[in-house]
Amino acid sequence: MYKNILFDIGNVLIKLEQERAFKKLAKYMNPLTAMLIWAKKDEFMKDIQREQNLLETGKMTIQQFFSRLKGKIGLKMNFEQFEDAWCSMFSINEDVVRFANELSNSYKIFLLSNTNETHINHLYKEFPVFDFISGTALSHELGYLKPAPEFFNKALEKLNIKAEESIFIDDSEVNVKAASEAGITAFQFTSLEKLKTDLPFII
């Protein structure tokens, strides 16, 4: 019997628009640098992946992340301006959040996500609709990123829930597979319509 529904955050409950954050950052860098990065966005994201992983596993502070990013691309901004830009990528996926809220009437709803303290604090501040959440297991708290098996093991332990009583919803096929291997029933999120067709078979 299922008691818990575990939601990823990005591209499920929250829409990610990294372009919006980059456009804000671009105002504080050399125009030519901004153009080059924009033309090779994927390469840029790969270039800062190591720092982002350290940030999202709690091994680097947001101030250290900002300092390294500032050095890499020549940002001329203060930390407060950076926080504002870095958090501007989020907008709420209202229909999915409404559905999750409805589910909370019958199930405990938890957040399982790769994220950092600054981003999650911003989301709670800007989107108080998350009041229905029973708890979180986040990468910066656990010290591991999805899809590592340790992430799911530690998440279950932190939340004090059982894998066989839980359903996990994530937009990443790799993460869904890893959750399944941890004994959690898992579905890949592609749309609210598909999610609604997936869940009735097991709820």
LINWOLIN-V603766 format. One record per residue. N is the residue number from 1. RES is the residue in one small letter. PHI is phi in whole degrees, 0 to 359 (999 if undefined). PSI is psi in whole degrees, -180 to 180 (* if undefined). BURIAL is 1 if it has 9 or more other ideal C-beta (glycine too) atoms within 8 Angstrom, else 0. Layout:
BEGIN
N_RES_PHI_PSI_BURIAL ; N_RES_PHI_PSI_BURIAL
END
This chain:
BEGIN
1_m_999_130_0 ; 2_y_275_134_1 ; 3_k_240_-21_0 ; 4_n_231_141_1 ; 5_i_238_123_1 ; 6_l_252_119_1 ; 7_f_252_134_1 ; 8_d_291_161_1 ; 9_i_264_-64_1 ; 10_g_294_130_1 ; 11_n_66_16_0 ; 12_v_234_-78_1 ; 13_l_280_-29_1 ; 14_i_235_136_1 ; 15_k_276_139_0 ; 16_l_252_124_0 ; 17_e_234_81_1 ; 18_q_298_-28_1 ; 19_e_300_-37_0 ; 20_r_295_-42_1 ; 21_a_295_-41_1 ; 22_f_296_-40_1 ; 23_k_298_-35_0 ; 24_k_291_-42_1 ; 25_l_296_-36_1 ; 26_a_300_-26_1 ; 27_k_292_-17_0 ; 28_y_247_21_1 ; 29_m_224_168_1 ; 30_n_303_131_0 ; 31_p_305_-39_0 ; 32_l_294_-43_0 ; 33_t_300_-44_1 ; 34_a_299_-42_1 ; 35_m_296_-43_0 ; 36_l_295_-43_0 ; 37_i_294_-42_1 ; 38_w_299_-38_1 ; 39_a_289_-23_0 ; 40_k_230_55_0 ; 41_k_300_-41_1 ; 42_d_296_-41_0 ; 43_e_295_-38_0 ; 44_f_296_-44_1 ; 45_m_297_-38_1 ; 46_k_294_-36_0 ; 47_d_293_-31_0 ; 48_i_257_10_1 ; 49_q_298_-41_0 ; 50_r_299_-47_0 ; 51_e_297_-41_1 ; 52_q_295_-40_1 ; 53_n_297_-41_1 ; 54_l_296_-41_1 ; 55_l_296_-44_1 ; 56_e_277_-2_1 ; 57_t_249_12_1 ; 58_g_74_15_1 ; 59_k_263_-1_0 ; 60_m_215_139_0 ; 61_t_279_162_0 ; 62_i_295_-31_1 ; 63_q_294_-41_0 ; 64_q_293_-40_1 ; 65_f_300_-46_1 ; 66_f_300_-43_1 ; 67_s_298_-43_0 ; 68_r_291_-41_1 ; 69_l_295_-39_1 ; 70_k_300_-42_1 ; 71_g_290_-35_0 ; 72_k_292_-42_0 ; 73_i_239_10_1 ; 74_g_68_40_1 ; 75_l_293_134_1 ; 76_k_246_79_0 ; 77_m_205_161_1 ; 78_n_268_174_0 ; 79_f_296_-39_0 ; 80_e_296_-39_0 ; 81_q_294_-37_1 ; 82_f_295_-47_1 ; 83_e_303_-44_1 ; 84_d_299_-44_1 ; 85_a_290_-44_1 ; 86_w_292_-26_1 ; 87_c_263_-1_1 ; 88_s_280_-3_1 ; 89_m_282_-9_1 ; 90_f_263_139_1 ; 91_s_215_148_0 ; 92_i_282_139_1 ; 93_n_269_84_1 ; 94_e_303_-43_0 ; 95_d_295_-40_0 ; 96_v_289_-41_1 ; 97_v_297_-41_1 ; 98_r_298_-41_0 ; 99_f_295_-43_1 ; 100_a_298_-39_1 ; 101_n_297_-40_1 ; 102_e_297_-41_0 ; 103_l_296_-29_1 ; 104_s_294_-13_1 ; 105_n_289_-22_0 ; 106_s_239_-18_0 ; 107_y_225_156_1 ; 108_k_280_133_1 ; 109_i_252_128_1 ; 110_f_235_155_1 ; 111_l_256_127_1 ; 112_l_236_113_1 ; 113_s_207_152_1 ; 114_n_275_112_0 ; 115_t_200_-175_1 ; 116_n_229_168_1 ; 117_e_299_-40_0 ; 118_t_297_-45_1 ; 119_h_293_-44_1 ; 120_i_292_-37_1 ; 121_n_296_-39_0 ; 122_h_296_-43_1 ; 123_l_297_-43_1 ; 124_y_295_-36_1 ; 125_k_288_-44_0 ; 126_e_276_-27_0 ; 127_f_234_76_1 ; 128_p_294_-3_0 ; 129_v_298_-15_0 ; 130_f_284_12_1 ; 131_d_298_-19_0 ; 132_f_278_-3_1 ; 133_i_286_132_1 ; 134_s_274_-21_0 ; 135_g_177_171_1 ; 136_t_227_148_1 ; 137_a_227_101_1 ; 138_l_244_149_1 ; 139_s_304_-40_1 ; 140_h_289_-20_1 ; 141_e_276_-38_1 ; 142_l_274_-25_1 ; 143_g_85_9_1 ; 144_y_221_152_1 ; 145_l_256_144_1 ; 146_k_299_142_1 ; 147_p_261_23_1 ; 148_a_302_136_1 ; 149_p_304_-35_1 ; 150_e_299_-33_1 ; 151_f_302_-49_1 ; 152_f_289_-38_1 ; 153_n_298_-45_1 ; 154_k_289_-33_1 ; 155_a_296_-46_1 ; 156_l_298_-41_1 ; 157_e_295_-45_0 ; 158_k_298_-42_1 ; 159_l_276_-9_1 ; 160_n_57_49_0 ; 161_i_231_163_1 ; 162_k_259_142_0 ; 163_a_301_-44_1 ; 164_e_289_-11_0 ; 165_e_256_12_1 ; 166_s_234_148_1 ; 167_i_241_132_1 ; 168_f_244_136_1 ; 169_i_234_122_1 ; 170_d_213_150_1 ; 171_d_279_-14_1 ; 172_s_266_126_1 ; 173_e_298_-38_0 ; 174_v_297_-42_0 ; 175_n_291_-36_1 ; 176_v_296_-43_1 ; 177_k_296_-42_1 ; 178_a_295_-40_1 ; 179_a_296_-41_1 ; 180_s_298_-40_1 ; 181_e_293_-22_0 ; 182_a_273_3_1 ; 183_g_93_8_0 ; 184_i_264_134_1 ; 185_t_291_126_1 ; 186_a_225_145_1 ; 187_f_228_141_1 ; 188_q_276_129_1 ; 189_f_274_124_1 ; 190_t_237_-28_0 ; 191_s_196_159_0 ; 192_l_296_-37_0 ; 193_e_300_-45_0 ; 194_k_294_-40_1 ; 195_l_300_-42_1 ; 196_k_293_-27_1 ; 197_t_278_-28_0 ; 198_d_289_-49_1 ; 199_l_291_-36_1 ; 200_p_301_-22_0 ; 201_f_288_-18_0 ; 202_i_235_-15_0 ; 203_i_269_*_0
END
